[in-house]
Structures are given as structure tokens and as C-alpha cells.
């Protein structure tokens, strides 16, 4: 009786006795000594193996003499059950190979020397040569990469490194032309912008509320003008590409952006205060404010190639 009930209700320490399984069952007395109530639907305790009424069916209510025995048997039974995949042999995916560093004889990919993968050159190294400096990573073409793509990336890095150094110097130059405002001297910036408005050149028909006044410069080796910089104003509704055309014309810089597909021939606009190359389709009113400095640079590559650097 008890075993069949246990299988039907395994989540409680007590189970209801099945009257249908025993036609002679007409009820039993609760075995709690001070209760002894006749119950026609008695409960069997799976811990102490006694019968109780509805009120005293739980281990706590009848102060079970063998409390927890049912729970312990269930725990052991669950531990003895095989888990999913138990007994199956796991495949060994270890691939042994020599360390990719030159003249290194260490075998990596073993259980003792797992090896370290370098994501830059896409090779595996031992612990001694795991650092980029130790395996001359910068001079290796990544496995799976096209040589031409690798060369372009390296050229872009070199161009941007040069650009960053140049930009730092230009920021200092811009700071001298337009003093950086201190917490108590915001008026000094306003005075500098007002002076810029007096000297800046542009379309006189452009309404004053539409104007953005800028310091514009070019690399001395790219211009044929006597002066490589000037002060100009442009419409805030213009895009950067139109500003580039106008600035190149004013500073006499050759502009063949529409004639050449080679990046080394293209002019780009570098925003000194923002420290970035501006997109051709950006609006002036969004990217620049009066008093900013922009520089025309050639062959530095499009902005997306410079983001991670």
C-alpha cells in the first residue's frame, strides 16, 4: 500500500491511502496517541510508516519520530539517477602544433601547454611568446587577411598617428588665437569671436543669424597662396563638403576630390577643437560653432578608418 502511494505522490512526506485499491478499507484511526480519530480518508506517513488523519498528516503536526527520512531517501534516489549525457565519452578537440614564434620548439595545444591565441596576427603561441612584442606581431600579416588590405590599414594608422601629432600642435595654435575660457572669463571668448566677425570674409548677402565664423587653415605645402590661413564665415545650413570647396578656393588649395578616386589625392576637413575628421555630409551648424578652427588636409583617409585609433 505504502509503496504504490509513494510513486503516485512523491512530492510530500505523506500520501493519501487509496480506498479503491483495498475493498476492505473502511477507514483507520489516527495513530497520534491523543487523537485516535477514525478517518475514512487516512494518510500514510512515508517517514515513520504510520497512519494519520487530515489534521495530523504532516511530519510537523504529528511530531514524526523519523522526521526527514522520506526526504533523505528521495535525495539519494535523485543522486543515483544518471544525468543527461552521463557515460558518454567527450571528444578531444585539442590540436597540437608548434608555437608560431620563429625558432621556438615548444608544442602548444596540449593539456599542459594549451597555448595563447593572438587575435591580431591570428596565430597560436606558447606562454613565453604570448605578448605581441615577443612575437613581433606588428610586422606579421594576419593569417586569412589579404596583403593589400593589411598594407592599407598600416598606412592609415601611420597617417593618423601623424595627424594626431599635427592636431595637438594646431590645438595649441588655436588656443593662442582664441583664448580658452576660464570659469570666470567667458567674456574673453566672446570678445575673440566678436573680433573674428570683424575680419572674417564671406558672402555679404548671407543673413547674420545664419553665419558661423571660423579660422581656416591649410598645410603650407598644399597651397599656392602667400598666406595659408584666414578667417571666413559660412552658412550653418551648408554641409562640410561645400565648406571644403569654398575654403580650398579661398586659400588656393588644389581640390580634385571629384576627379580622383585615390584617397591620397582627396582633401578632408579636420576639426581642431573636436579632434576629428568631419564627414562631407555633416551640417556646419551641427558640427561647428563660431570661433572653431578647421584645417584642410590631404590623404588622411575617411573618418570611418580613423575611429578606432
C-alpha positions in Angstrom: 0.0 0.0 0.0 2.6 2.5 1.0 4.9 1.8 -2.0 2.2 2.4 -4.5 1.2 5.6 -2.9 4.7 6.8 -2.8 5.0 6.5 -6.5 1.8 8.5 -7.1 2.7 11.4 -4.8 6.4 11.7 -4.4 6.4 15.5 -3.5 5.1 15.1 0.1 6.1 13.1 3.1 2.5 11.8 3.4 0.3 10.1 0.8 -3.5 9.6 0.8 -4.3 5.9 1.2 -6.2 4.5 -1.9 -9.6 3.1 -0.8 -10.2 1.8 -4.3 -7.1 -0.4 -4.1 -8.4 -2.2 -1.0 -12.1 -3.0 -0.9 -11.9 -3.9 2.8 -10.6 -0.5 3.8 -13.4 1.3 5.7 -11.2 3.8 7.5 -8.4 3.9 10.0 -7.8 5.5 13.4 -5.2 8.3 13.6 -2.2 6.9 15.3 -1.4 10.1 17.2 -1.9 8.9 20.7 -4.1 11.7 21.9 -6.2 11.9 18.7 -7.2 8.4 17.6 -9.9 9.8 15.3 -11.4 7.5 12.8 -10.7 8.9 9.3 -12.2 7.3 6.2 -9.6 9.0 4.0 -6.5 8.5 6.1 -2.9 9.5 5.2 0.2 7.3 5.4 3.5 9.0 6.6 6.4 7.8 4.4 8.9 8.6 7.2 7.5 6.9 10.3 5.2 4.4 8.4 2.1 5.3 10.5 -1.4 6.4 9.5 -2.9 9.8 10.5 -6.0 11.9 10.0 -6.2 15.0 7.8 -5.1 17.3 10.6 -2.1 15.3 11.6 -0.8 14.1 8.2 2.3 16.2 8.0 5.6 15.4 9.9 5.4 18.6 11.9 1.8 18.1 13.0 2.3 14.6 14.3 5.8 15.2 15.6 7.2 12.4 13.4 9.7 10.2 15.2 11.6 9.7 12.0 11.3 13.2 10.5 13.2 13.8 7.3 13.7 10.1 6.4 11.4 10.4 3.3 13.3 13.5 2.1 16.7 11.8 2.6 15.6 8.7 0.6 14.3 11.0 -2.2 17.6 12.9 -2.3 19.7 9.8 -2.5 17.4 8.4 -5.3 17.9 11.7 -7.3 21.7 11.5 -6.9 21.7 7.9 -8.2 19.9 9.0 -11.4 22.1 9.4 -14.4 22.3 13.0 -15.7 21.9 13.8 -19.4 24.9 12.7 -21.4 26.5 10.8 -18.5 28.6 7.9 -19.5 29.3 9.3 -23.0 32.9 10.0 -24.0 33.7 13.6 -24.6 35.6 14.3 -27.9 39.1 15.7 -27.6 39.3 18.9 -29.5 42.9 19.7 -28.6 45.0 20.4 -31.7 48.8 20.1 -31.1 51.0 22.4 -33.1 54.4 24.2 -32.7 54.5 27.7 -31.3 54.2 30.2 -34.2 57.2 32.2 -32.9 60.3 31.9 -35.0 62.9 29.3 -33.7 60.5 28.2 -30.8 60.2 24.5 -30.5 57.5 24.4 -27.8 54.4 22.4 -28.7 51.2 24.1 -27.8 47.6 22.8 -27.8 48.4 20.0 -25.2 46.7 19.6 -21.9 49.8 21.0 -20.1 50.5 23.8 -22.6 47.2 25.0 -24.1 48.7 27.9 -26.0 47.6 31.5 -26.3 45.8 32.8 -29.5 46.8 36.3 -30.7 43.7 37.9 -32.4 45.9 40.4 -34.2 48.0 38.0 -36.3 45.7 35.1 -35.9 48.4 32.7 -34.6 48.9 30.5 -31.5 51.9 31.0 -29.2 53.4 29.5 -26.0 53.3 31.4 -22.8 56.8 32.9 -23.4 55.8 34.4 -26.8 52.2 35.3 -26.0 52.8 39.1 -25.9 52.8 41.0 -29.2 56.2 42.4 -28.5 57.6 38.9 -28.0 56.5 37.5 -31.4 56.9 40.7 -33.5 53.2 40.9 -34.1 53.2 44.3 -35.8 55.3 43.1 -38.7 53.3 40.0 -39.4 50.4 39.8 -41.9 47.4 38.2 -40.1 46.6 34.7 -41.3 43.5 34.9 -43.6 43.9 38.6 -44.3 44.6 40.0 -47.7 48.0 41.6 -48.0 46.6 44.6 -49.8 44.1 45.2 -47.0 46.8 44.9 -44.4 49.0 47.4 -46.1 46.1 49.9 -46.4 45.4 49.5 -42.7 49.0 50.1 -41.7 49.2 53.2 -44.0 46.0 54.5 -42.3 47.5 54.0 -38.8 50.6 55.8 -39.9 48.7 58.7 -41.4 46.5 59.1 -38.3 49.5 59.0 -36.0 51.0 61.9 -37.9 47.6 63.6 -37.9 47.3 63.3 -34.1 50.7 64.9 -33.6 49.9 67.7 -36.0 46.4 68.2 -34.5 47.9 68.6 -31.0 50.2 71.4 -32.2 47.3 73.0 -34.0 45.2 72.9 -30.8 47.9 75.0 -29.1 47.9 77.3 -32.0 44.2 77.7 -31.9 44.4 78.3 -28.2 46.6 81.3 -28.8 44.4 82.7 -31.5 41.2 82.1 -29.4 42.0 82.0 -25.7 40.5 79.1 -23.8 37.8 80.4 -21.5 38.4 80.2 -17.8 35.5 79.7 -15.4 35.4 83.4 -14.7 36.5 84.8 -18.1 33.8 83.6 -20.5 33.7 87.2 -21.8 37.2 86.8 -23.2 35.9 84.1 -25.6 33.0 86.4 -26.6 35.5 89.3 -27.3 37.7 87.0 -29.5 34.6 85.8 -31.5 33.5 89.4 -32.0 37.0 90.3 -33.3 36.7 87.3 -35.7 33.4 88.6 -37.0 35.1 91.9 -38.0 37.8 90.3 -40.1 36.0 87.2 -41.5 35.2 87.1 -45.2 32.2 85.5 -46.9 29.0 86.1 -48.8 27.7 89.5 -47.7 24.2 88.5 -48.7 24.1 85.8 -46.0 21.9 86.8 -43.0 24.0 87.4 -39.8 21.9 84.8 -37.9 22.9 82.1 -40.4 26.6 82.7 -40.2 29.2 80.5 -38.5 32.6 82.3 -38.2 35.7 80.0 -38.4 39.5 80.1 -38.5 40.5 78.2 -41.7 44.0 76.8 -42.4 45.8 74.6 -44.9 49.1 72.8 -44.9 51.7 75.2 -46.3 53.0 72.6 -48.8 49.5 72.2 -50.4 48.7 75.9 -51.0 49.9 78.3 -53.7 48.7 81.3 -51.7 51.0 83.6 -49.8 49.1 83.0 -46.6 48.0 79.5 -45.7 45.2 80.6 -43.3 42.4 83.0 -43.0 39.1 83.9 -41.3 35.8 83.1 -43.0 32.1 82.7 -42.4 29.8 80.2 -43.9 26.1 79.3 -43.7 25.1 77.0 -40.8 22.9 75.2 -43.4 25.8 74.2 -45.6 27.4 70.8 -45.5 31.1 70.3 -44.8 31.7 69.3 -48.4 30.6 72.7 -49.6 32.7 74.4 -46.9 35.7 72.4 -48.1 35.2 73.6 -51.7 34.9 77.3 -50.7 37.8 77.1 -48.3 40.1 75.4 -50.9 39.2 78.2 -53.4 39.9 80.9 -50.8 43.3 79.5 -49.7 44.2 78.4 -53.3 44.5 74.7 -52.5 44.1 72.3 -55.4 40.9 70.4 -54.9 40.5 67.3 -57.1 38.1 65.4 -54.9 35.6 65.0 -57.8 38.3 64.0 -60.3 40.4 61.4 -58.4 39.3 58.2 -56.7 42.7 57.9 -54.9 42.5 58.7 -51.2 45.9 60.2 -51.2 44.6 63.0 -53.6 41.5 63.8 -51.6 41.1 66.8 -49.3 39.5 66.3 -45.9 38.3 68.8 -43.2 39.9 68.3 -39.8 38.1 69.9 -36.8 40.9 71.0 -34.3 38.7 71.5 -31.2 36.8 68.3 -31.9 39.9 66.4 -32.7 38.3 64.5 -35.6 37.8 64.5 -39.4 34.4 65.7 -40.4 32.1 63.9 -42.8 31.4 65.6 -46.1 27.6 65.5 -45.4 27.6 66.9 -41.9 25.9 70.2 -41.4 28.0 73.2 -40.4 25.5 74.3 -37.7 25.7 70.8 -36.1 29.5 70.1 -36.3 30.9 73.6 -35.7 30.4 76.8 -33.7 31.8 80.3 -34.3 35.4 80.5 -33.2 36.4 77.0 -34.1 39.4 76.1 -36.3 39.2 73.8 -39.3 42.2 72.6 -41.4 42.3 71.2 -44.9 44.4 68.1 -45.1 45.1 65.8 -48.0 45.5 62.0 -48.0 44.5 61.2 -44.4 41.7 58.8 -45.2 37.9 58.9 -44.5 36.6 59.3 -40.9 35.4 55.6 -40.5 39.0 54.3 -41.0 40.2 56.5 -38.1 37.6 55.8 -35.4 39.3 53.0 -33.5 42.6 54.9 -33.5 
